[in-house]
Amino acid sequence: MSVLDAFSLAGRVALVPGAGGAIGTAISLALANAGARIAAANHTLESANACAEAVRDAGGEAIGIRMDATDEADCERAVAETVATFGKVDVVVNCVGGGAGKVLFDAQAYPRDAWDWIMEINVRATVLPTQAAARAMIEGGHGGAVVNLSSVRAQLGINAGYSAYVAAKGAVESLTRQWATEWAKHGIRVNAIRPTFVDTPQVATLLGDPAFKAGVVGRIPMGRVGTTDDLVGAVIFLASDAAGFVTGQVIGIDGGLTATQ
């Protein structure tokens, strides 16, 4: 196998929860470009189908699946549909999450409903699809790869009311290490990426504040926020045989932000 061949995902099947979002769509397109067949999952079928159509328009193979990543039965059904269509699942890239800028409260007064919502969409929505897919991988006996989406906020505090979000992303990274340890015997690798702010519609309000954006960019040595294109190379690497001896790791994609802390 050549070095470049090791990065190929030809013959692999990738389930992408959150595929309808900006990050999930970019990652789905990249996985397909590397050769994977895509099960694009989203809580609305319209978004899932839109992502799948974008993959097909780019020459890939994909299906759209409605899946609430916080519902266990829905996740089981989505994995079963993926296996029924493509015969297996090899890769899971968890792109559900976020909400950091929508519920900002002082740490001493963080309300339970906001806390529970952040945990639900970042932790539970990572756990349930991964558990369902891991069971299918273990049953199939062919191993697999899981890539979780974390954030620099798992490592860095910020004086902006992010208590729930930093706790949630810290949990995602801890689970990444735990799952890597438990599932290594099944040939399943589990890793994560840790981006800083990525320019997507989800954070448009935050980045639309010139003072806030200047503060963010001023802390990033490379002098800009991230883009969805910045994320896909690391995801392809972690999903592929090129990372065959890499598990339990978190790759920072932050323009050097955490190197300065």
C-alpha positions in Angstrom: 0.0 0.0 0.0 1.3 3.4 -1.0 1.3 6.3 1.5 -1.6 8.0 -0.3 -3.5 4.8 -0.5 -3.5 4.6 3.3 -5.7 7.7 3.3 -8.3 6.1 1.0 -11.8 5.3 2.4 -12.8 3.3 -0.6 -15.2 0.5 0.4 -15.9 2.1 3.8 -19.4 3.2 5.0 -19.5 6.4 7.1 -22.4 7.4 9.4 -22.4 11.2 10.0 -24.8 12.4 12.7 -25.5 16.1 12.2 -24.8 15.8 8.5 -27.2 18.6 7.6 -25.2 21.3 9.3 -22.3 23.3 7.8 -19.6 21.1 9.5 -21.4 17.9 8.9 -22.0 18.6 5.3 -18.4 19.5 4.6 -17.2 16.4 6.4 -19.7 14.2 4.5 -18.5 15.6 1.2 -14.9 15.0 2.2 -15.5 11.4 3.3 -17.2 10.7 0.1 -14.4 12.3 -1.9 -12.1 9.9 -0.1 -14.2 7.0 -1.3 -16.7 6.4 1.5 -20.4 5.8 1.1 -22.3 8.2 3.3 -25.3 7.7 5.6 -26.2 11.4 6.3 -28.2 11.6 9.5 -30.0 14.6 10.8 -33.0 15.3 13.1 -34.9 16.5 10.1 -35.2 14.4 7.0 -35.1 17.5 4.8 -31.6 18.4 6.0 -30.4 14.8 5.8 -31.6 14.5 2.3 -30.1 17.8 1.3 -26.7 16.6 2.5 -27.0 13.3 0.8 -28.0 15.0 -2.4 -25.0 17.3 -2.2 -22.8 14.2 -1.9 -24.5 12.5 -4.9 -24.2 15.7 -6.9 -20.4 15.6 -6.2 -20.2 12.0 -7.6 -20.5 10.1 -4.3 -23.0 7.6 -2.9 -25.2 8.6 0.0 -28.5 8.2 1.7 -30.4 10.6 4.0 -31.7 9.3 7.3 -33.9 11.1 9.8 -32.3 10.6 13.2 -32.7 12.3 16.6 -29.2 11.7 18.0 -30.6 12.1 21.6 -33.1 9.3 21.1 -31.8 5.7 21.6 -34.4 4.0 19.5 -33.8 6.5 16.7 -30.1 5.9 16.7 -30.6 2.1 16.6 -33.0 2.5 13.7 -30.5 4.8 11.8 -27.7 2.3 12.2 -29.9 -0.5 11.1 -31.0 1.5 8.1 -27.3 2.2 7.3 -26.4 -1.5 7.5 -29.5 -2.6 5.5 -28.5 -0.2 2.7 -24.7 -0.6 2.7 -24.2 -3.8 4.5 -22.1 -2.4 7.4 -20.9 0.7 9.2 -17.1 1.4 9.4 -16.9 5.0 10.4 -18.9 7.4 12.6 -18.1 11.1 12.7 -20.2 12.8 15.3 -21.1 16.3 14.2 -24.1 17.0 16.4 -23.4 19.6 19.1 -22.9 23.3 19.7 -25.2 25.8 21.5 -22.3 27.5 23.3 -23.3 31.0 22.5 -27.0 30.6 23.0 -27.1 29.9 26.8 -24.5 32.0 28.6 -24.9 32.4 32.3 -22.7 33.1 35.3 -21.2 29.9 36.7 -22.8 30.5 40.1 -26.3 30.8 38.6 -26.2 28.5 35.6 -29.8 27.2 35.3 -30.5 23.5 35.1 -32.7 23.6 32.0 -29.9 25.3 30.0 -27.3 23.0 31.5 -29.3 19.9 30.6 -29.9 21.1 27.0 -26.2 21.7 26.4 -25.4 18.2 27.8 -28.2 16.7 25.7 -27.0 18.0 22.4 -23.3 17.6 23.0 -22.9 14.5 25.2 -26.0 12.4 24.8 -26.0 13.1 21.1 -22.5 11.8 20.9 -23.0 8.8 23.1 -26.2 7.3 21.6 -25.2 7.1 17.9 -21.7 5.9 18.8 -23.1 3.1 21.0 -25.4 1.9 18.3 -22.7 2.0 15.7 -20.2 0.3 17.9 -22.5 -2.6 18.5 -22.9 -3.0 14.8 -19.1 -2.8 14.3 -18.5 -5.4 17.1 -21.1 -7.7 15.6 -19.6 -7.3 12.1 -16.2 -8.2 13.5 -14.4 -5.8 11.1 -13.5 -3.0 13.5 -14.0 0.7 12.7 -13.2 4.3 13.5 -15.1 6.9 15.5 -14.3 10.6 15.3 -15.8 12.9 17.8 -16.2 16.7 17.6 -14.8 18.5 20.6 -13.8 22.2 21.1 -10.9 24.2 22.5 -13.3 24.9 25.3 -12.7 21.4 26.6 -9.2 22.6 27.5 -9.6 26.4 27.9 -11.9 28.3 30.2 -13.4 31.6 29.0 -14.9 34.4 31.0 -18.2 34.3 29.1 -20.7 32.0 30.8 -19.7 28.7 29.2 -19.9 26.4 32.2 -22.1 23.8 30.6 -20.4 23.8 27.2 -16.9 23.4 28.6 -18.2 20.5 30.8 -19.9 18.9 27.8 -16.9 19.0 25.5 -14.6 17.9 28.4 -16.9 14.9 28.7 -16.7 14.2 25.0 -12.9 14.1 25.2 -13.0 11.8 28.3 -15.3 9.5 26.5 -13.0 9.5 23.5 -10.2 8.1 25.7 -12.5 5.7 27.5 -14.0 4.2 24.4 -10.6 3.9 22.7 -9.5 1.9 25.7 -12.5 -0.4 25.9 -13.0 -0.9 22.1 -9.4 -1.4 21.0 -9.9 -5.2 21.5 -12.6 -5.0 18.8 -10.4 -3.1 16.4 -12.4 0.1 16.9 -10.3 3.3 17.1 -11.8 6.4 18.7 -10.3 9.9 18.4 -11.5 13.5 18.3 -10.8 16.8 16.8 -10.7 20.0 18.9 -11.4 23.1 16.7 -11.5 26.7 17.8 -14.3 28.9 16.4 -15.3 27.7 12.9 -17.0 30.2 10.7 -20.5 28.7 10.2 -24.0 30.0 10.5 -24.2 28.5 14.0 -21.8 31.1 15.4 -22.6 33.9 13.0 -24.1 36.0 15.7 -21.0 35.8 17.9 -18.6 36.4 15.0 -20.8 39.2 13.8 -19.8 41.2 16.8 -16.6 43.0 15.7 -15.3 43.3 19.2 -15.9 39.6 20.0 -14.3 38.5 16.7 -11.3 40.8 17.2 -10.8 39.2 20.6 -11.0 35.7 19.2 -8.7 36.4 16.3 -6.3 38.3 18.5 -5.6 35.1 20.5 -5.1 32.9 17.5 -1.5 33.0 16.2 -2.5 32.3 12.6 -4.8 35.4 12.8 -8.1 34.0 11.7 -11.0 31.8 12.8 -11.3 28.3 11.3 -13.3 27.2 8.3 -15.0 23.9 7.6 -12.3 23.1 5.1 -9.7 23.2 7.9 -11.4 20.3 9.7 -11.7 17.7 6.9 -8.1 16.6 6.5 -7.8 15.5 10.2 -11.1 13.7 9.9 -10.0 11.8 6.8 -6.7 10.9 8.5 -8.4 9.6 11.7 -11.0 7.6 9.8 -8.4 6.0 7.5 -5.8 3.3 7.7 -3.2 6.1 7.8 -4.2 6.4 11.5 -4.2 2.7 12.1 -2.2 3.0 15.3 -3.8 6.2 16.5 -6.6 5.9 19.1 -7.7 7.9 22.2 -6.2 11.1 20.8 -7.5 14.6 20.3 -6.1 16.7 17.5 -6.3 20.5 17.9 -7.3 22.5 14.9 -7.1 25.9 16.3 -4.5 28.0 14.4 -2.1 27.7 17.4 -4.6 29.0 20.0 -3.9 26.3 22.6 -0.2 26.5 22.1 -0.2 30.0 23.5 -2.0 29.1 26.7 
